[in-house]
Amino acid sequence: MKIISMLHPLVIYRYKQAIRGKLLPKKKYAAIHNAGKANLPEACRYLGAGYLTGSFGGGIFSIESAHYWLKKATDLGDVPAWYWRARLALTTQNIESESLNFIPGLPEISIGDIPSGLDAAIKFCKYGQDLGDNSAKHLRLRLLYMRAGENTDYAMAILHEAANNNQSWAMIELAERCLQDDERAAPSKGRVRNSTMYWLSRVASQTEDQNGKYHLLMAKAIEQGIFPRNSTNFRQHLKCAAEAQIPEAWFRYGVFLLKADRDGLNAEAWLRKAADAGYSDAAATLGDWITMGCPDISDEIGISWYMKAITMGHVGTMLHLSRMIMIGKYSKIKIHEAKKWLREIINSGKYGPYEEEAKLIMLAMENKNLSRSR
């Protein structure tokens, strides 16, 4: 017993030295493991979180080891570990393998024995929230929102609760809904337009939480005159959103570079990226730019982008190409191809205002064929 009582303070001291970065890597990992084996709750949590994120032990990702240490942490009364167990449950639901990099020396655990999925994550967050952990509380609100369905009244109530808890992700979601004129997203009765400014201004004060979606919404708000029109700010927000890997932002930034800077080279790169990601407006814009703004580039390249937009269901391009074919341009595309697009628009019942235009083009084509046959 004397040996244990002498060892334990030393284990704790070495653990604290390790997490403060005072030890070399090998000694650091050994010190933290020893603290976990000695039942130090926060060391168990540190180990579990590290194995879950791949940030411990030379980048080892191990679901089983994460579960072992995090469960041990919560069994020992560590409150913040409930948040990490919720994250583990969310990660485990996407893991199909029966075994992943299990660390030798620990009891064998099967993936099937580890709680997983949204319900398990919400349950763990509730445990942490009830014990006063804010991280668990905030994650629980986000998970409840995911489960509620984006457009339900319950989801909106969760967003407002999260926003009242100063959660930037909820403010960004509410700002987006205000841009869509959803009155439920307003903080109080009043103009939804003003509410967009309210939510985005609150996020603006939290610079560390300004993600790509925030920057895209700011660009849209500036474009719509909700914030003062400022080309420099508009450019900066679009650039930040594009660099955050948002396809819509790639498209918008590409169009901005074309219009504002006449920077065709960089604009094309962003538009290609958006088109390759399935953004049909980007493919259509490339078609327009090449066929109408680049006399040195063959129309065939522009047409290939038009065709890509059409395969993605871009109605505007179907109509545009049909008009061009009707007046004798782009002869390599047969008229029956254009008629097929027009019939799709007319008969599908999902293109609303475009149907009349499609009918007029189809009628003009039929009349042109009839006059030729006389």
Solvent accessible surface area in square Angstrom, and as a share of the most:
residue,aa,sasa,rsa
1,M,185,0.83
2,K,168,0.71
3,I,128,0.65
4,I,107,0.54
5,S,70,0.45
6,M,148,0.66
7,L,92,0.46
8,H,71,0.32
9,P,78,0.49
10,L,95,0.47
11,V,25,0.14
12,I,47,0.24
13,Y,124,0.47
14,R,85,0.31
15,Y,5,0.02
16,K,84,0.35
17,Q,38,0.17
18,A,0,0.00
19,I,68,0.34
20,R,155,0.56
21,G,57,0.55
22,K,133,0.56
23,L,31,0.16
24,L,130,0.65
25,P,83,0.52
26,K,175,0.74
27,K,114,0.48
28,K,51,0.22
29,Y,66,0.25
30,A,51,0.40
31,A,6,0.04
32,I,0,0.00
33,H,37,0.16
34,N,77,0.39
35,A,0,0.00
36,G,0,0.00
37,K,133,0.56
38,A,34,0.27
39,N,77,0.39
40,L,26,0.13
41,P,41,0.26
42,E,68,0.30
43,A,0,0.00
44,C,0,0.00
45,R,62,0.23
46,Y,75,0.29
47,L,0,0.00
48,G,0,0.00
49,A,16,0.12
50,G,5,0.05
51,Y,5,0.02
52,L,11,0.05
53,T,64,0.37
54,G,20,0.19
55,S,87,0.56
56,F,4,0.02
57,G,20,0.20
58,G,71,0.68
59,G,49,0.47
60,I,63,0.32
61,F,69,0.29
62,S,0,0.00
63,I,0,0.00
64,E,1,0.00
65,S,0,0.00
66,A,0,0.00
67,H,16,0.07
68,Y,51,0.19
69,W,1,0.00
70,L,0,0.00
71,K,84,0.36
72,K,43,0.18
73,A,0,0.00
74,T,13,0.07
75,D,100,0.52
76,L,68,0.34
77,G,56,0.54
78,D,13,0.07
79,V,42,0.24
80,P,51,0.32
81,A,0,0.00
82,W,40,0.14
83,Y,45,0.17
84,W,51,0.18
85,R,18,0.07
86,A,0,0.00
87,R,84,0.31
88,L,3,0.02
89,A,0,0.00
90,L,37,0.18
91,T,43,0.25
92,T,5,0.03
93,Q,91,0.40
94,N,117,0.60
95,I,41,0.21
96,E,163,0.73
97,S,47,0.31
98,E,118,0.53
99,S,68,0.44
100,L,42,0.21
101,N,98,0.50
102,F,37,0.16
103,I,30,0.15
104,P,120,0.75
105,G,83,0.80
106,L,28,0.14
107,P,81,0.51
108,E,137,0.61
109,I,25,0.13
110,S,43,0.28
111,I,15,0.08
112,G,67,0.65
113,D,104,0.54
114,I,8,0.04
115,P,49,0.31
116,S,53,0.34
117,G,13,0.13
118,L,42,0.21
119,D,93,0.48
120,A,15,0.12
121,A,0,0.00
122,I,13,0.07
123,K,97,0.41
124,F,10,0.04
125,C,0,0.00
126,K,75,0.32
127,Y,93,0.35
128,G,0,0.00
129,Q,51,0.23
130,D,93,0.48
131,L,108,0.54
132,G,62,0.60
133,D,23,0.12
134,N,96,0.49
135,S,56,0.36
136,A,0,0.00
137,K,53,0.22
138,H,43,0.19
139,L,30,0.15
140,R,48,0.18
141,L,6,0.03
142,R,108,0.40
143,L,2,0.01
144,L,14,0.07
145,Y,17,0.06
146,M,114,0.51
147,R,129,0.47
148,A,22,0.17
149,G,30,0.29
150,E,105,0.47
151,N,110,0.56
152,T,60,0.35
153,D,101,0.52
154,Y,126,0.48
155,A,0,0.00
156,M,6,0.03
157,A,59,0.46
158,I,5,0.02
159,L,0,0.00
160,H,42,0.19
161,E,83,0.37
162,A,0,0.00
163,A,0,0.00
164,N,118,0.60
165,N,41,0.21
166,N,85,0.43
167,Q,30,0.13
168,S,13,0.09
169,W,23,0.08
170,A,0,0.00
171,M,0,0.00
172,I,3,0.01
173,E,27,0.12
174,L,0,0.00
175,A,0,0.00
176,E,40,0.18
177,R,12,0.04
178,C,2,0.01
179,L,31,0.16
180,Q,118,0.53
181,D,109,0.56
182,D,29,0.15
183,E,135,0.60
184,R,94,0.34
185,A,0,0.00
186,A,13,0.10
187,P,60,0.38
188,S,80,0.52
189,K,207,0.88
190,G,58,0.56
191,R,152,0.55
192,V,18,0.10
193,R,97,0.36
194,N,84,0.43
195,S,7,0.05
196,T,0,0.00
197,M,76,0.34
198,Y,93,0.35
199,W,4,0.01
200,L,0,0.00
201,S,51,0.33
202,R,63,0.23
203,V,0,0.00
204,A,44,0.34
205,S,92,0.59
206,Q,22,0.10
207,T,101,0.59
208,E,141,0.63
209,D,53,0.27
210,Q,46,0.20
211,N,72,0.37
212,G,8,0.08
213,K,61,0.26
214,Y,6,0.02
215,H,26,0.11
216,L,10,0.05
217,L,4,0.02
218,M,18,0.08
219,A,1,0.01
220,K,38,0.16
221,A,0,0.00
222,I,8,0.04
223,E,80,0.36
224,Q,86,0.38
225,G,28,0.27
226,I,12,0.06
227,F,31,0.13
228,P,109,0.69
229,R,171,0.62
230,N,63,0.32
231,S,73,0.47
232,T,100,0.58
233,N,71,0.37
234,F,30,0.13
235,R,79,0.29
236,Q,97,0.43
237,H,27,0.12
238,L,2,0.01
239,K,75,0.32
240,C,34,0.21
241,A,0,0.00
242,A,0,0.00
243,E,91,0.41
244,A,46,0.36
245,Q,105,0.47
246,I,39,0.20
247,P,51,0.32
248,E,41,0.18
249,A,0,0.00
250,W,22,0.08
251,F,34,0.14
252,R,63,0.23
253,Y,15,0.06
254,G,0,0.00
255,V,29,0.17
256,F,22,0.09
257,L,9,0.05
258,L,23,0.11
259,K,146,0.62
260,A,56,0.43
261,D,59,0.30
262,R,198,0.72
263,D,41,0.21
264,G,16,0.16
265,L,149,0.74
266,N,80,0.41
267,A,0,0.00
268,E,32,0.15
269,A,58,0.45
270,W,50,0.18
271,L,0,0.00
272,R,96,0.35
273,K,79,0.34
274,A,0,0.00
275,A,1,0.01
276,D,99,0.51
277,A,56,0.43
278,G,47,0.45
279,Y,58,0.22
280,S,26,0.17
281,D,56,0.29
282,A,0,0.00
283,A,0,0.00
284,A,9,0.07
285,T,27,0.16
286,L,0,0.00
287,G,0,0.00
288,D,54,0.28
289,W,51,0.18
290,I,2,0.01
291,T,24,0.14
292,M,131,0.58
293,G,46,0.45
294,C,17,0.10
295,P,131,0.82
296,D,142,0.74
297,I,61,0.31
298,S,61,0.40
299,D,58,0.30
300,E,95,0.43
301,I,77,0.39
302,G,0,0.00
303,I,23,0.12
304,S,62,0.40
305,W,20,0.07
306,Y,2,0.01
307,M,58,0.26
308,K,69,0.29
309,A,0,0.00
310,I,16,0.08
311,T,110,0.64
312,M,61,0.27
313,G,32,0.31
314,H,36,0.16
315,V,15,0.09
316,G,30,0.28
317,T,4,0.02
318,M,3,0.01
319,L,4,0.02
320,H,34,0.15
321,L,0,0.00
322,S,0,0.00
323,R,81,0.29
324,M,37,0.16
325,I,17,0.09
326,M,38,0.17
327,I,105,0.53
328,G,56,0.54
329,K,93,0.39
330,Y,24,0.09
331,S,93,0.60
332,K,153,0.65
333,I,20,0.10
334,K,123,0.52
335,I,61,0.31
336,H,119,0.53
337,E,45,0.20
338,A,0,0.00
339,K,25,0.10
340,K,113,0.48
341,W,8,0.03
342,L,0,0.00
343,R,116,0.42
344,E,76,0.34
345,I,0,0.00
346,I,42,0.21
347,N,112,0.57
348,S,49,0.31
349,G,62,0.60
350,K,144,0.61
351,Y,31,0.12
352,G,42,0.40
353,P,119,0.75
354,Y,97,0.37
355,E,38,0.17
356,E,109,0.49
357,E,64,0.29
358,A,0,0.00
359,K,91,0.39
360,L,117,0.58
361,I,10,0.05
362,M,27,0.12
363,L,101,0.50
364,A,38,0.29
365,M,0,0.00
366,E,77,0.34
367,N,78,0.40
368,K,66,0.28
369,N,50,0.26
370,L,93,0.46
371,S,66,0.43
372,R,168,0.61
373,S,88,0.57
374,R,217,0.79
